[in-house]
Amino acid sequence: MYFGSNIKLLRKRRKRSQEDVAQAVNIKRSSLSGYELGTSEPNFETLLAFSEYFKISTDKLLKLDLNRVSEMYMSQLEKGFDIDITGSKLRVLATTVNSENEENIELVPVKAKAGYTTGFSDPDFIKVLPTFQLPFLTKNRKYRTFQISGDSMPPVSDKSWVTGEFVQNWELIKNGYPYIVVTQDDGVVFKVVYNQMHKNQTLLLCSTNPEYKPYEIHVNEVVEMWKFVNYISSEMPEPNLSRDHLGNSVMELQKELIEIKNTLRDKQ
């Protein structure tokens, strides 16, 4: 548990004395000293008071070593952007079931994608989407199918239907794996994702088409994550191993360049 070292760090970053913070959370200064030294622990009411004072969740105050996170991550926390990436707070997911009470796979066509970013949690919006079943998928998991547009993710072609599995815990995002990312500003995008949330609270989104440059989005912009499962297309992809290999190499180089830029930025 990192509570003592965390509140000491946060207090010093705010340039507050132990007396200042003790008065703010309505405890004795000696009690705060004990917490910071690790010789005593707060009760639940006091823990909530610290969480409210620093604007950081109790879970992070207890379990995340803030002395080891990046400066950018700390800055975001101190500005009040304490994002739940673990899924410990239930993400609201509107869904539908068939006559046998089995989860449907809802279809989100291109025409519905624009409305999905605002209607994704609205049961009335979700229930009018077309539905179907894929019997070969694992039971007791939630799937949704999105129609993608554009040529940024070959061999998945324009107007293909991409099925994803709902990701509750964003810490489980697998680097270099394709995901359907639902964002507030860009809508529904299908990209290869690299998880940078513990470093600077961002995701790096890459295309398999090297003509499209990778870009970062802040986790604040993300509303849903769906892990790629399969896709359905009316087009047969053309085999071109050399092109695919080159595309992957370019994507890796672009990713490494962004990571180098982030490292240099953090050191400034």
FIMI-87637 format. One record per residue (C-alpha): x, y, z. Coordinates in steps of 0.25 Angstrom, whole numbers, plus 5000, padded with zeros to 4 digits. Layout:
N
XYZ;...
END
This chain:
268
500050005000;500650144996;499650235004;500750295013;501750325002;500650374992;500050475002;501450525005;501850544991;500450614988;500650705000;502050744996;501650774981;500550864986;501550934996;500750905008;501150875022;500650765030;499850865038;499150915026;498750785021;498350735034;497450845036;496850835022;496450685025;496050715039;497150625046;498250645056;499650675050;500250565058;499250465051;499650515037;501150495041;500850355045;500150335032;501350385024;502350305032;501450175031;501350155046;499850175045;498650165035;497450245033;496050205035;495050205023;494550345026;495850405027;496350335014;495150395007;495550525012;496850515006;496350464993;495350594992;496550684996;497550634986;496450604975;497050464973;496250334975;496450254988;496850134979;498050214973;498450274987;498550134992;499050044981;499850134971;501250174974;501150324970;502650334972;502850254960;501950314950;502350414939;502250564941;501150574931;500350464937;500450534951;500150674945;498850614939;498450554952;498650684959;497750754949;496650664953;496750564941;496750444950;496250344939;495750204942;496650114933;496449984941;494949974939;494749974955;493650074952;492550004944;492550054930;491150064925;490849984913;489449974907;489249844900;488149754895;487749604896;486949514887;485749434891;486549324898;487249434907;488549424899;489449544896;489249594882;490349654874;489849794870;490249844856;490749994855;490750024840;491450144835;490150234835;489950204850;491450234854;491250384855;490150364865;490850254873;491750344880;490650404887;489650284887;490550174891;490050174906;488550204901;487750074901;486750134892;487850164882;488450024883;487149944882;486850004868;488149954863;488149824854;488549694862;489149554859;489849444865;491149374862;491149234869;492649214868;492949324878;493249304892;491949304901;491749404913;492549514906;492049644899;492249664884;491849774875;492149794860;492449924853;492549964839;493850034836;494150124825;495450164818;496750094814;497650114826;497549974831;497849874820;497549754818;496249804824;495649884813;494649994812;493249964817;493649834824;492949794836;493949774848;493449704861;494049744874;494049684889;493649794899;494849834908;494449864922;495849884928;496749974919;498049924926;497849794918;498049864904;499049784897;500149864890;500149844875;498749784874;497549844866;496449904874;495149984871;495350114879;494050204881;494550344883;493750474886;494450554875;494850454864;493650364866;493850214863;495250174858;495950044855;497450044858;498649964864;498750014878;499950034887;499650064902;500350184908;499350214919;500250194931;501350274924;500550394919;499050354919;499050334904;498750234894;499650224881;498750194869;499450134857;498950094843;499449974835;499550064823;500850134824;500250254817;499550284830;500350344841;500150294856;499550394865;499250404880;497950424887;497750454902;496950354910;495950464913;495450454899;495250304899;493850254903;493950104899;494950004894;494649874886;495749774884;495749724869;495149584868;494949564853;494449634841;493449604829;493749664815;493249644801;494649664796;495749564795;497049624801;498249614791;499449544796;500649634797;501549594808;502649684804;501749804805;501149754818;502549744824;502949874819;501649944825;501949874838;503349924838;502950064835;501850064846;502850014856;503850124852;502750234853;502350184867;503750184872;503950324867;502750374875;503250304887;504550374886;503850504885;503050474897;504350444905;504950564901;503750644904;503650584918;505150624921;504950774918;
END
